Every structure is written in C-alpha cells, then in structure tokens.
Amino acid sequence: MKDGSVAKQKKIVLGQIGKVHGIKGWLKLNSFTSPPANILNYKCLIVQIEGHSKLLKIDEFSQQPNGLIVHFSGYDDPDSSKDLVGQHVSVESVCLPELQNNDFYWHELENLEIVNQDGHNLGKVAYLIETGANDVLVVQPTTDSLDVRERLIPYVKGSVIKNVDLTRKTIQVDWSAELLE
C-alpha cells in the first residue's frame, strides 16, 4: 500500500460497526471472527465510505459483557463517528493468518463445485451456516449440476468431506444425490 490507499485485493468482512457509544466517538463493534476478540489482532481495518476504501486503526478498545467497544484513530466525537455506523469492516485476504491441517476459511469454500463420489455435480457452495455441531455447506444448483435442488451438506471432514481442492475449485463429498437437504 502506498500513501494510505487500499490495494485492490480480495477483502474479507470481519465485522460490522454498531452504534456510537459515549461522547468520545467510541463505537460498538460486532465481530464476525471466532472468538470475537480476534478482530483486535488486525491493526488496520478497511471500511467503504461513499464508494471509497478507507483504513481504520483501532487505537483503544474495551471488552464489555455485551461485546466490543472500540475507538478508531481520528474519530473523537459522536458526530464524526456516526458516519461509520452500519459499515462493514474488512481486511485483505493476505492479512489472514495461515491455517494448518487442511483447514479452510469460509470464503475459500464459497463458489467451489460439489462433486460426489459417483461423479455427480451437486452444485456450488453459496455460503456456509454455523451450527453447534458442525458447519453446513449451502449448495445451490448450477447449469452443470445434476438437478435443481438446493442441498445442505454437513462439513464433516473424513466422513462427508473427502477432499477440498482449491486449485480445481472442487469439494469431493460422500453424499448421495438422492439424500434430502
């Protein structure tokens, strides 16, 4: 990055800025990271304001029982901070920590084709759902898929998820085409 501009790389949304908190410009920050405090590991966050990317730096924070309260450098009163309310904060994908043991970020799995062990294309991953037991792939049909059904496939390594190939943009699953959502 040069001169504070934000390079055009894939941005990953990590949270959303909530309402103004107090008279010194502090804001509630709704983190999408797990655990929520992990969002504080990122020194600079990116926000889109009126079509332009802007870097935000958290210079102070407080962990409260109902979430995170943060102060962004340069936003020192409620009037200036209110422009940030409702905005999503993100980082460039290259800033994410490297994962181990064949783990993947959700954004890496989105838009991958799902192919079962019989070679049937079941569609593409539209998004994922977090559940208590395991994450679930929401697979939507494509023009190349076996049928027009949306499927919910549990992301369980080994028994259901057999292989994730980011290069080929596919996920091989042990999932019969006849199984219901």
N, C-alpha and C positions, 0 to 999 in steps of 0.2 A: 504494500500500500504506500502510496506517496501522498504527501500533503493532506493526510486525514481522509482521503477518498476511499471508498469501499470498492474493491475489485469485484468484477462480475463472475463470481463463483457460486456454486450451489449453496444456498442459505438454508439452515436448519432451524426451525422455530423451536425455541426452548421455553417460552413463557409468554405471558400477556400482562401488560401493565394495568393495574386496577386503579381505584380511586385515590385522590390526594389524601394524605394523612398528616394533619397538623399544619402549622403556619410557616414551616421552613422548607417546603417543597418536597417532603418525603412522599413516597408512593407505595401502595401495596403492590407486590409483585407475585403473580400467580405462576409458579414454576411448573413446567411440564416434565422436569427431569426427575429421576428416581435415584436417590431420595431428593426431595425438593431443594434442599440446601446445595446440591451440586451445581446449581446455576451460578452460585457465587464463585465457583472456580474459574469462571470466564472473566477476564479483565475488561474486555470491551464487548459490548453487545451492539447489534445493528438494529435500527428501527427505520421504518419507512414513513416519512412525513412529507405529504404533498408530492408524492412520486419521487422523492429523493432519499437516498440512504444516508443515515447519519449515525455516527458512532456515539455510544453512550458508555460512560465509565461509572461503575458503582464505586463511590468513594467512602460510603458508610452503609451499614445495614444493621438490622435488628431482627432476631428471630422471635416472633411472638407466638402465643398458643394457636392463633388462627392463621399463621402464615408469615411470610417475609415482608418486612418494610424496608425499603431501600432509599438511598439518596443518590441521585445522579449528579455528577460534577457539572456545575453551571446552571442547575435548576434549583434555585434557592428560595423560591416563594411559590405559593399556590397558583398564581397567575401563569407563570412560565411552565410549571409542571402540568397544568391541566391539558396542554397540547399533547402530552404523552399518554393520557388516559385512553385505554382501549387498544393501544398499539401492541402488536406482537413484537417480541424481541427475538433475535436470531443470532447465529454465528455462522461463519463459513464452515463448510463440512470438513475442511482440512484442519480446523481447530479442535475437532472432537478427539478424545483420547482413542488410541488404538485398542481394539478389543482382542482378546485372546480366545483360544479354544473354540474356534469356529463359531463365535458369537457374531451377531449382526445387529446393526441399528435398524430400526423400523423403516427408515427412509430408504435403506438399501434393498429391502424386500419388496417395497411398493413397485408395481408395474412389472414384476417378474412373472413369467408364464408358469403355470402349474401343470405338470405332466405326471400322470400316474404311472405305475409300473407296467401297465398294459400299453403304454404309449399314447393314451388319450390326453389331449389338451383340454384341461378343465376351465381355462380362462386365465385372467391376470389378477394379481393381488391389487385390490383397490385401496385397502387400508387394513389396519390391524385393530383389534379390540383387546384391551387388558382385562383379564378376568382373575379371579382369586387363584385358580388352579394353574392356568397357563394362558398364554396369549392365543388369539384366534385370528387366522387369516380370513379376510372377507374377499372371496374370489368372485369376480364378476365375469360374465361371458364376453367373448370377443367374436369377431367374424370367423376366427380359426378354431374356436372351441367346439367341443363335442355337441353341446346343446346350449340352450339359452337360460339355464338355471344359475342362480347365484348360490354359491356354496360357502359354508362356514367350516373351515378346516382347522383343527387344533394344531398349534405349533408345538409339537412334542417331538423333540429330536430322538432319532432312533426308531421309535415305533411308527410314527406317522411321517415325519420329515426325514427323508432318506439322504438327500443331498441338495445343497444350495450352491449353484454355480453362477457367480456374479458376472463372469465373462460371457457366458452363454445366455445370461438373463433368464435362468430357469430354476425352478424348485421341483425336485422329484419327490413324489409323495406315495405312500402306501395308502391309497384312498380309492375305493371302488367308485366308478362313475354312477353306480346305482344308489349309493348312500345318500340319504336325505341331508339337508342342511343341518 
